[in-house]
Amino acid sequence: MEFQNPTAVASAKPMPQLAKDTTPETPWPVSHASRVFHDAMAKWPALWIDGQISEINTRRVGSAYITLRDNAMEVSIQVMGFGKFAQLARDFNQGDRVVVHGRPDIWQKQTRLSFFSDDIRRVGTGSLRAQIEELRRRLKGEGLFDEANKVPLPAVPRRIGLVCAPQARAEGDVVTNARLRWPAIEFTVVHAHVQGSQCPSDVVAAIRRLDADPDVDVIVVARGGGSFEDLIGFSDESVVRATAACVTPIVSAIGHEDDWTLIDLAADLRASTPTDAAKRVVPDVREQWNIVLQARQRLENRMSARMDAETRLLEGYASRPSLTNPLTMLEQPQRFVDESRARLDIAVRRLVDSCCADVDRFSAALTALSPQSTLDRGYAVVQGPDGHVVDDSALLAAGDAIAVTLKRGRAQATVTRIDAK
């Protein structure tokens, strides 16, 4: 049977009024179906719905967009509102449990269901967020997040271990940006579920596998942005403990800068995005090359300055008179010797003159006291037979031989008479 173009058939036959009357030959156009859905949804009454805020966007003034997640199941609905609702929504945060009032609506352009709200009220903190907060406090009390446990990243890693989803954009961001900065870097990529119930066990197994690889210098756990519940697997206790126990330096790059998970607290470094992780894990080869060039230039400048200083020093030495005319080195010692010799000569002369004067003085004194001077005045010295000087005639007897010493010469005589007087 040949299939006919529904548009051509529709133009030939009237369009059914009810959905049950449509057939392959007389279908509804998408625009008509979307309008029917919209009109049917518009008849629904306003209602209150309960849930937990998994995403909230109030950046635009006058409007607010919220992803409301069921408290028990992985079911969510898009909530939007304006005016009063947007103003009220500014007081709420991701994870808050709320009730919102509004009506369901179909956006005809994409036939997408949303919930237009005019009121929002706080019920309490979302149970999931409260559980994560309680887990954070407990693990912090155990010291898993202490700075003392953080391991510094290697300055120039040779191989990066990457944990990410298969065919994920995060993998391309990390690999591409890392190789742009450091082309020699190598990767060991382990794919894992990064969302859903399998996420914690897969991530733990990947971390342990890379930690056991001796070739891996640093580990990066990367995932792109997502809702609060999409990232919840990275706040699982097993993931946090595996991260804290990892010996190899580990970097968390989960979501965007505003997203947070408990793995960020346990990791050695938290990157705001996968791209940021690539920039912080490896150095920029251009920056390193510039550092090398600057260091080389500084070294060359210092060597040149040192050589110039040494050259000037040698030139100064070479221009000294002691080297140009070595005899000048003897001038001062020669002057010292000459002056010393002159002083010595003067001193010796003075000493000799003084000694001569002393000799003359002593000679004069001796001459004055000498017996010769007495003889010179006409006196004589008489010596007895025993050679002693006779100063008393009683010591002599007639017939004694005596010696008489005169001014000049001596005479021998015999005593013929002695006068006692």
PELIN-V424821 format. One record per residue. RES is the residue in three letters. PHI is phi in whole degrees, 0 to 359 (none if undefined). Layout:
BEGIN
[[RES,PHI] [RES,PHI]]
END
This chain:
BEGIN
[[MET,none] [GLU,279] [PHE,278] [GLN,262] [ASN,296] [PRO,300] [THR,295] [ALA,295] [VAL,294] [ALA,297] [SER,288] [ALA,269] [LYS,242] [PRO,293] [MET,284] [PRO,298] [GLN,278] [LEU,249] [ALA,298] [LYS,291] [ASP,271] [THR,287] [THR,220] [PRO,303] [GLU,275] [THR,231] [PRO,278] [TRP,273] [PRO,296] [VAL,302] [SER,298] [HIS,290] [ALA,297] [SER,298] [ARG,293] [VAL,295] [PHE,298] [HIS,298] [ASP,296] [ALA,293] [MET,292] [ALA,294] [LYS,279] [TRP,289] [PRO,282] [ALA,293] [LEU,208] [TRP,260] [ILE,233] [ASP,246] [GLY,184] [GLN,241] [ILE,288] [SER,260] [GLU,215] [ILE,214] [ASN,225] [THR,237] [ARG,292] [ARG,275] [VAL,293] [GLY,90] [SER,216] [ALA,216] [TYR,231] [ILE,228] [THR,260] [LEU,257] [ARG,256] [ASP,296] [ASN,287] [ALA,237] [MET,241] [GLU,275] [VAL,228] [SER,222] [ILE,217] [GLN,274] [VAL,241] [MET,222] [GLY,193] [PHE,226] [GLY,59] [LYS,300] [PHE,298] [ALA,296] [GLN,292] [LEU,293] [ALA,294] [ARG,294] [ASP,271] [PHE,248] [ASN,229] [GLN,300] [GLY,100] [ASP,290] [ARG,265] [VAL,221] [VAL,239] [VAL,236] [HIS,244] [GLY,172] [ARG,233] [PRO,287] [ASP,210] [ILE,250] [TRP,278] [GLN,294] [LYS,298] [GLN,238] [THR,49] [ARG,247] [LEU,281] [SER,214] [PHE,232] [PHE,275] [SER,246] [ASP,237] [ASP,205] [ILE,216] [ARG,223] [ARG,277] [VAL,258] [GLY,159] [THR,292] [GLY,302] [SER,299] [LEU,294] [ARG,295] [ALA,295] [GLN,295] [ILE,294] [GLU,295] [GLU,294] [LEU,296] [ARG,299] [ARG,297] [ARG,292] [LEU,291] [LYS,295] [GLY,297] [GLU,280] [GLY,88] [LEU,291] [PHE,256] [ASP,295] [GLU,296] [ALA,295] [ASN,271] [LYS,288] [VAL,255] [PRO,293] [LEU,285] [PRO,295] [ALA,295] [VAL,225] [PRO,289] [ARG,266] [ARG,219] [ILE,251] [GLY,268] [LEU,243] [VAL,251] [CYS,200] [ALA,282] [PRO,296] [GLN,57] [ALA,273] [ARG,294] [ALA,299] [GLU,298] [GLY,297] [ASP,298] [VAL,292] [VAL,296] [THR,297] [ASN,292] [ALA,293] [ARG,286] [LEU,294] [ARG,276] [TRP,219] [PRO,301] [ALA,280] [ILE,292] [GLU,243] [PHE,230] [THR,240] [VAL,259] [VAL,242] [HIS,277] [ALA,207] [HIS,290] [VAL,246] [GLN,200] [GLY,93] [SER,291] [GLN,278] [CYS,301] [PRO,302] [SER,294] [ASP,295] [VAL,293] [VAL,298] [ALA,297] [ALA,293] [ILE,297] [ARG,295] [ARG,295] [LEU,289] [ASP,294] [ALA,278] [ASP,276] [PRO,291] [ASP,278] [VAL,275] [ASP,266] [VAL,206] [ILE,245] [VAL,239] [VAL,257] [ALA,235] [ARG,204] [GLY,287] [GLY,293] [GLY,183] [SER,286] [PHE,301] [GLU,286] [ASP,294] [LEU,264] [ILE,296] [GLY,297] [PHE,276] [SER,254] [ASP,293] [GLU,300] [SER,295] [VAL,293] [VAL,296] [ARG,293] [ALA,296] [THR,293] [ALA,294] [ALA,276] [CYS,292] [VAL,282] [THR,290] [PRO,306] [ILE,233] [VAL,239] [SER,261] [ALA,223] [ILE,254] [GLY,71] [HIS,253] [GLU,298] [ASP,279] [ASP,281] [TRP,216] [THR,218] [LEU,290] [ILE,296] [ASP,297] [LEU,284] [ALA,273] [ALA,291] [ASP,287] [LEU,208] [ARG,252] [ALA,259] [SER,290] [THR,213] [PRO,302] [THR,297] [ASP,297] [ALA,298] [ALA,299] [LYS,288] [ARG,267] [VAL,275] [VAL,244] [PRO,284] [ASP,275] [VAL,299] [ARG,291] [GLU,296] [GLN,295] [TRP,295] [ASN,296] [ILE,297] [VAL,297] [LEU,297] [GLN,294] [ALA,296] [ARG,295] [GLN,295] [ARG,297] [LEU,296] [GLU,297] [ASN,296] [ARG,294] [MET,297] [SER,296] [ALA,296] [ARG,293] [MET,297] [ASP,298] [ALA,297] [GLU,293] [THR,296] [ARG,298] [LEU,296] [LEU,295] [GLU,296] [GLY,296] [TYR,296] [ALA,293] [SER,273] [ARG,290] [PRO,300] [SER,296] [LEU,262] [THR,290] [ASN,224] [PRO,302] [LEU,296] [THR,296] [MET,294] [LEU,269] [GLU,296] [GLN,294] [PRO,300] [GLN,296] [ARG,298] [PHE,297] [VAL,297] [ASP,298] [GLU,296] [SER,295] [ARG,297] [ALA,297] [ARG,297] [LEU,295] [ASP,298] [ILE,298] [ALA,296] [VAL,295] [ARG,299] [ARG,296] [LEU,294] [VAL,297] [ASP,300] [SER,295] [CYS,294] [CYS,298] [ALA,296] [ASP,297] [VAL,298] [ASP,299] [ARG,295] [PHE,294] [SER,297] [ALA,297] [ALA,294] [LEU,295] [THR,298] [ALA,295] [LEU,266] [SER,288] [PRO,300] [GLN,299] [SER,296] [THR,291] [LEU,296] [ASP,296] [ARG,271] [GLY,107] [TYR,272] [ALA,227] [VAL,246] [VAL,255] [GLN,241] [GLY,283] [PRO,301] [ASP,274] [GLY,89] [HIS,280] [VAL,290] [VAL,261] [ASP,245] [ASP,216] [SER,294] [ALA,294] [LEU,278] [LEU,247] [ALA,225] [ALA,297] [GLY,93] [ASP,289] [ALA,275] [ILE,232] [ALA,245] [VAL,244] [THR,262] [LEU,252] [LYS,300] [ARG,228] [GLY,85] [ARG,228] [ALA,225] [GLN,257] [ALA,219] [THR,238] [VAL,284] [THR,255] [ARG,208] [ILE,236] [ASP,261] [ALA,292] [LYS,290]]
END
